[in-house]
Amino acid sequence: MIGPGIVFSLLIAAFTLTIYYIIRSKHLENMARIEHGIADADQISNFKPLLNLGLFLSFLGIGFLIAYLVTQNSNVPEYIALPTCLLISGGIGLILSYVINSRITK
């Protein structure tokens, strides 16, 4: 039987490979645009997906911390506090990344 450590390792590997191929495909697409003269190198920004992912994951980490603090300092069960805090903080992170990206493109 497969243990939880192996399943977790496989999920991490799948996540890493997915992120790698997303970034690689965007890079290849941007290089093709530059070669065909559709876009200039100055117009293409390669850090936007990393910025979005970084902000989202940072706010998820903050959500974990808030959920931990809520469960330790109140009578709210963990199964209620954790998804609530993760959804709220993840949404705030996505909204913030949208605002930052819209200001960058202006």
N, C-alpha and C positions, 0 to 999 in steps of 0.2 A: 504494500500500500504506500502511496505517496504521502509523505509527511508535509506539514504546513510550511516548513522551511524551504522545501523544494518548490512548492507552489508559489510562495512569495518570491523566491529567486527567479522563477520563470516569468512572473508578472513584471518584475523589475527589468529583466532582460527584454521582454516584449515592449515595455514602455520606452526604454532607451532606444531600441531599434526603430520604433515608430517615430520618435522625435528626430532621430538622425536622418531618416529618409524624408521626413517633411522638410527639414532644413536643406538637405541636399537637393531635393526636387525644386525648391524655390530658387536655390542658387543656379541650377542648370537652366531654369526658365528665364531668370534674369540675364544670364550670359547669352542665351539665344536671342533675347530681345535686343541686347546691346550689339550683337553681331549683325542682326538684320536691320539695325538702325531704327527700331521702333522706340527705344528709350535710350536716354543718355545715362552714363554711369552716375551722374550727380543726382538724377531723379530716383534712383533705386536705393532704398534703405534696407539693409539686411538685418538690423537689430530689432525691428518691430515685433516679429514673432517671439523673439527671446524676451523682449520687454513685457509682452502680454503674459507669457508663461511665468516669468519671474514675479510679476506683480500678483498674479493669481495664486501661485504657490506660497508667496510670502503672506498674503492675507489668509490663506488656509491655515498656515502655521499660527497666525495670530488667533484664528478661530479656535484651533485646538487649545491654545493657552487660555483663552477666555472660557471655553467649555470646562476645562480642568478647574479653573478658579471658581466658576459657578457651582460645580458639583462639590467642591471641597468646602465652600463657605455657605451653602444653603441646602435645603432639603430637596432640590430638584434632582431627579434621577439622571444618570449619565446617558441613558438611551433617549432622553428628551433633549438635554442640553447640547449634546454633541452634534446631531444633525442640524439643529436650529442655528447654532453658532457657526458651523461650517457653511451653511447656505447663505447666511447673512454676510459673513466676512468674504466669502468667495464672490458674491454679487457686488460688494463694495469694491473689491479688487478689479473685477471686470469693468465696472463703470469708470473707475479711475484710469485704467489702461485705455479705455475709449477716449476719455477726455484728453489724456496726454497725447495719444496718436492724432487726434483731430487738431490739437495745437501744433504738433510737429508738421503736419501736412499743409498748414496755412502759410 
